[in-house]
């Protein structure tokens, strides 16, 4: 079945697009990072049948300027993606990642529609970047964000920014891996999702961020009242004897902050810290309670040590969650080590590799990718993901889509 995800805010955004003056729409200036991309996966089977499956993903993203004057700038951005899975037709999907209009003047910015926000300084598990739900089937170390319908307002000051977002409707995350969030192998019944509030998906959520930045320091303070990113699960027994897991989302207050500090004037060494306190967050068994989560990171530019025409950066981060074994996320006490390299050649060659490991169980994920431009508009690449020491009763199955190799191509316009 092909599922189309939409909400009232999407209809509003489409109406706004249609109401734009025709002469204005004809003068759209496309941004340089608009692109069409295509990815094909060959992955081992997660269902124990000993066979490989093929998965396809196509994505279209576009950004453009509708009006640019001395007093204001009106722009839009859109991103949609489609996926098919040869082993699971129910996983086929057509979804909206972004679709919004933006009005900006000298000191303010207003956004309406689907959008993804970045309230973080770390690269992996961010405790304070809580606005957007995640696509847990995406092949990233930090699972891809799903656009949330929102109305956002941002105010710019000399060295700081204040941002507030109102979310009228909740978009669920995409759950992955046979529904085996807790390693039980049971199916997840998304049709029976439960919420801690009677308004369910229509509970008004909001978040606010105050960000201060100067040359070497970046500090953010965050507050929000939102549904948690990782649901808990209740076990449901049906009349026919089948057993399934019912996702449970809880809304709670979130208080957090981040700081990023460069240790030298050239910016070659940077320390990062994020921390959050959450009330009434969910546990893997569907219960609730308060929690503290934090991620510490260190980033080092390695160019002075290797020389040559390559820019290399090493990153080390550690994430900790006080829920421990009862955390619905597998990244509760994990160490991340990664390196990225960008060659200073005309083809824009790029390489990235990283490992995430659980310091207690020894489970780890290895991920690597490489890409290179073959023309001014076209980039080709290959990526691989490998899981190791992962048992069937591990919650790491929450994010894995099995060992995989993928090839991808993108066209920029």
C-alpha positions in Angstrom: 0.0 0.0 0.0 1.2 3.5 -0.9 0.8 5.8 2.1 0.6 9.6 1.6 1.4 11.7 4.6 -0.3 15.0 4.8 -2.0 17.5 7.2 -4.0 20.6 7.3 -0.8 22.7 7.2 0.0 21.1 3.8 -3.3 22.2 2.4 -2.6 25.7 3.7 0.9 25.8 2.2 -0.5 24.6 -1.2 -3.1 27.4 -1.1 -0.4 29.9 -0.4 1.5 28.7 -3.4 -1.5 28.9 -5.7 -2.3 32.4 -4.5 1.2 33.7 -5.5 0.9 36.2 -8.3 1.5 34.4 -11.7 4.0 37.0 -12.9 5.9 36.6 -9.6 6.0 32.8 -9.9 7.3 33.0 -13.4 10.4 34.8 -12.1 11.5 32.1 -9.6 15.2 32.0 -9.0 16.3 28.5 -8.2 18.8 28.0 -5.4 22.0 26.2 -6.1 21.3 23.4 -3.6 18.1 22.2 -5.3 18.6 18.6 -6.4 17.1 15.3 -7.6 18.6 12.2 -6.0 18.2 8.5 -6.4 19.5 5.7 -4.2 19.4 1.9 -4.6 20.0 -0.5 -1.6 21.0 -4.1 -1.6 20.6 -5.4 1.9 20.6 -8.6 3.8 17.2 -9.8 5.1 16.1 -8.9 8.6 13.4 -11.5 8.7 15.6 -14.5 8.9 14.7 -16.0 5.5 18.3 -15.9 4.4 17.7 -13.8 1.3 18.6 -10.4 0.1 16.1 -7.7 -0.6 16.3 -4.5 -2.7 15.1 -1.1 -1.7 14.8 2.0 -3.8 14.6 5.6 -2.7 14.1 8.8 -4.8 14.1 12.3 -3.5 13.4 15.7 -5.0 14.4 18.9 -3.1 14.1 22.4 -4.4 14.6 25.9 -3.1 13.8 29.1 -4.8 13.3 32.9 -4.4 10.0 34.4 -5.3 10.8 38.0 -4.4 14.0 39.7 -3.3 13.9 43.5 -2.6 15.6 45.8 -0.2 12.8 45.5 2.3 11.9 41.8 2.2 12.8 38.3 0.7 10.1 35.7 -0.1 11.4 32.2 -0.7 10.1 28.6 -0.7 11.6 25.1 -0.1 10.2 21.7 -0.8 11.4 18.1 -0.4 9.5 14.9 -1.1 10.8 11.4 -1.1 9.5 8.0 -2.2 10.6 4.5 -1.2 9.9 1.0 -2.2 10.9 -2.3 -0.6 10.8 -5.6 -2.5 10.3 -7.6 0.7 7.7 -5.4 2.4 5.1 -3.7 0.1 3.5 -2.1 3.2 6.7 -0.1 3.7 6.3 1.7 0.3 5.8 5.3 1.0 5.5 8.8 -0.6 6.2 11.5 2.0 6.8 15.2 2.4 10.0 16.2 4.1 9.7 20.0 3.6 7.2 22.3 2.0 7.1 25.9 3.3 7.1 29.5 2.5 9.5 32.0 4.2 9.1 35.8 4.6 12.3 37.6 5.7 13.3 41.2 6.3 16.3 42.7 8.0 15.5 41.5 11.6 12.8 38.8 11.4 11.9 35.6 9.5 8.5 33.9 9.4 7.9 30.3 8.1 4.7 28.5 7.5 4.3 24.9 6.3 6.4 21.7 6.7 9.9 22.4 8.0 12.9 20.8 9.6 14.8 22.7 12.3 18.4 22.3 13.6 18.7 23.1 17.3 22.0 21.3 18.0 25.8 21.5 18.0 26.7 17.8 18.2 26.8 15.5 15.2 25.0 12.4 16.5 22.5 12.1 19.3 21.1 15.6 20.2 19.1 15.8 23.4 17.8 19.3 22.6 17.0 19.1 18.9 13.5 17.7 19.6 11.1 19.5 17.2 11.3 17.0 14.3 10.5 13.3 14.5 12.8 10.9 12.8 12.8 8.5 9.9 14.4 5.5 11.6 14.7 3.6 8.4 17.1 6.2 6.9 20.7 5.1 6.4 22.3 7.8 8.5 24.1 7.8 11.8 21.6 10.5 12.8 18.3 9.3 11.4 16.8 11.7 8.9 14.3 14.3 10.1 10.7 14.3 9.0 9.1 17.7 8.3 6.6 18.9 10.9 3.8 21.3 10.1 4.6 24.5 11.9 4.3 28.3 12.1 7.7 29.7 13.1 9.0 33.1 13.9 12.7 34.2 14.3 14.1 37.5 15.5 17.7 38.4 14.9 19.7 40.7 17.2 23.4 41.8 17.1 24.9 38.5 18.4 21.8 36.4 19.2 18.7 34.9 17.8 15.3 34.1 19.3 13.2 31.5 17.6 9.7 30.1 18.5 7.7 27.4 16.6 4.1 26.3 17.0 3.2 22.8 15.9 -0.5 22.3 15.4 -0.4 18.6 14.3 1.9 15.7 15.2 3.7 13.7 12.4 4.7 10.2 13.6 8.2 8.9 13.2 8.8 6.1 10.7 9.5 3.0 12.7 11.9 0.4 11.4 13.0 -3.3 11.5 10.1 -5.7 11.7 8.7 -3.6 14.5 11.2 -5.2 16.8 11.8 -2.1 18.9 12.5 -4.2 22.0 13.9 -7.2 20.2 10.7 -9.2 20.7 10.2 -9.7 17.0 6.6 -8.6 17.4 4.8 -6.4 14.8 4.2 -2.7 15.6 0.5 -1.8 15.1 0.7 1.9 14.1 -3.1 2.0 13.6 -3.6 1.8 17.4 -1.1 4.5 18.4 -1.8 5.9 21.9 -1.1 9.4 23.2 -0.8 10.7 26.8 -3.2 13.6 26.0 -6.8 13.3 25.0 -6.2 15.6 22.0 -3.8 13.0 20.5 -2.1 14.2 17.3 -3.9 17.6 17.6 -2.3 18.5 20.9 -0.6 21.9 20.4 3.2 21.5 20.6 5.7 24.4 20.7 9.3 25.1 21.2 11.6 28.1 21.7 15.3 28.6 21.3 17.6 31.5 22.3 20.9 31.3 20.7 24.0 33.5 21.4 27.0 33.4 19.2 30.3 35.2 19.0 33.6 34.4 17.3 34.6 31.4 19.4 31.5 30.6 21.5 27.9 29.4 20.7 25.4 29.0 23.5 21.7 27.9 23.2 18.9 27.7 25.7 15.8 25.6 24.7 12.3 25.0 26.1 9.5 23.0 24.6 6.3 21.1 25.3 6.3 18.3 22.7 5.6 14.6 22.3 8.8 12.5 22.8 10.8 11.4 19.8 11.0 7.7 20.8 7.8 6.0 21.8 7.3 3.3 24.4 5.4 0.1 23.6 2.5 -1.7 25.1 1.8 -5.4 24.3 -1.6 -6.1 22.7 -3.2 -9.6 22.5 -5.8 -10.0 19.7 -8.7 -12.4 19.7 -7.0 -14.5 17.0 -4.1 -15.1 19.3 -1.6 -12.7 17.6 0.5 -10.4 19.6 1.6 -6.9 18.6 3.2 -3.8 20.0 1.3 -0.5 20.3 3.4 2.7 20.2 2.8 5.1 23.1 3.8 8.8 22.8 3.9 11.1 25.9 4.0 14.8 25.9 6.3 16.5 28.4 8.2 19.7 29.2 11.8 19.8 27.9 14.4 22.1 29.3 17.9 22.0 27.7 20.8 23.8 26.3 24.0 23.5 24.3 27.4 25.1 24.2 30.2 24.9 21.6 33.6 26.4 22.4 36.5 26.7 20.0 39.8 26.1 21.9 42.0 28.1 19.5 41.7 31.2 17.3 42.0 29.1 14.1 39.1 26.9 15.1 41.0 23.7 14.7 39.8 22.2 18.1 36.2 22.5 19.4 34.4 21.1 22.4 30.6 20.6 22.4 28.1 19.8 25.1 24.3 19.3 25.0 22.1 18.4 27.9 18.3 18.2 28.5 15.9 17.5 31.4 12.6 16.1 30.3 9.4 15.6 32.4 7.1 12.6 31.8 9.1 11.0 29.1 8.4 7.5 27.9 10.1 4.2 28.8 10.4 1.1 26.6 7.6 -0.6 28.5 5.2 2.3 28.0 5.6 3.8 31.5 6.8 7.4 32.1 9.2 9.3 34.2 11.7 12.2 34.2 15.1 11.8 32.5 18.4 13.6 31.9 20.2 13.0 28.7 23.5 14.5 27.5 26.0 14.3 24.7 29.7 15.5 24.9 31.8 16.0 21.8 35.2 16.9 20.6 36.1 17.9 17.1 39.7 18.3 15.7 40.8 19.6 12.3 43.6 17.2 11.2 44.9 19.1 8.2 48.1 20.3 10.0 49.0 16.7 10.8 48.5 15.1 7.3 49.2 18.0 4.9 48.4 17.8 1.2 45.3 19.0 -0.5 42.8 17.3 1.7 40.7 18.8 4.5 40.2 16.1 7.3 38.2 16.4 10.4 38.0 13.9 13.3 35.0 13.8 15.7 34.5 11.9 19.0 31.2 12.1 20.9 29.6 10.2 23.8 25.8 10.1 24.5 24.3 9.1 27.9 20.7 8.6 29.0 19.6 8.1 32.6 16.9 5.6 31.5 19.6 3.0 31.0 18.2 -0.4 29.9 14.6 1.0 29.9 15.4 3.7 27.3 13.4 3.3 24.0 16.4 4.5 22.1 19.4 2.2 21.5 21.8 5.2 21.7 21.7 5.6 25.5 25.4 5.1 26.4 27.2 5.1 23.0 30.6 6.3 21.8 30.9 7.8 18.3 34.2 8.1 16.4 34.2 9.5 12.9 36.3 11.1 10.3 35.4 13.1 7.2 37.7 14.1 4.3 37.1 16.6 1.5 39.7 16.8 -1.3 40.4 20.2 -2.6 39.9 19.0 -6.2 37.6 20.3 -8.9 35.5 17.1 -8.6 34.7 17.8 -4.9 35.7 14.3 -3.8 34.3 13.4 -0.4 34.8 10.5 2.1 33.2 9.8 5.5 33.5 6.9 7.9 32.3 6.4 11.5 31.7 3.8 14.2 29.0 4.0 16.9 29.5 1.4 19.7 27.7 0.6 22.9 30.3 0.8 25.6 28.6 -1.9 27.7 27.4 -4.5 25.2 30.1 -4.0 22.5 27.5 -3.7 19.7 28.6 -1.4 17.0 27.6 0.1 13.6 30.2 0.9 11.0 29.2 3.3 8.2 31.2 4.6 5.3 30.4 6.6 2.2 32.3 8.2 -0.7 31.2 10.5 -3.5 32.6 12.5 -6.4 31.2 14.9 -8.9 31.3 13.7 -12.5 30.1 17.1 -13.9 29.0 20.5 -12.5 25.5 19.1 -11.8 25.9 15.4 -11.2 27.4 13.6 -8.2 27.8 9.8 -7.8 28.5 7.8 -4.7 28.5 4.6 -2.8 27.8 3.8 0.8 27.9 0.7 3.1 26.5 0.0 6.6 27.5 -3.0 8.8 26.2 -4.1 12.1 28.3 -6.2 14.5 27.7 -8.1 17.7 24.0 -7.3 17.4 21.8 -10.1 18.9 18.1 -10.6 18.1 17.1 -9.4 21.5 18.9 -6.1 21.1 17.1 -2.7 20.9 19.6 -1.8 18.2 17.1 -3.4 15.8 15.1 -0.3 16.4 17.1 1.6 13.8 18.7 -1.0 11.7 17.6 -1.9 8.2 20.2 -4.7 8.1 23.6 -4.7 6.6 23.5 -2.9 3.3 25.4 -1.5 0.3 23.9 1.4 -1.7 24.7 3.4 -4.8 23.4 6.9 -5.3 23.3 9.7 -7.8 22.2 13.3 -7.5 21.5 16.1 -10.0 21.9 19.7 -8.7 20.1 22.6 -10.4 
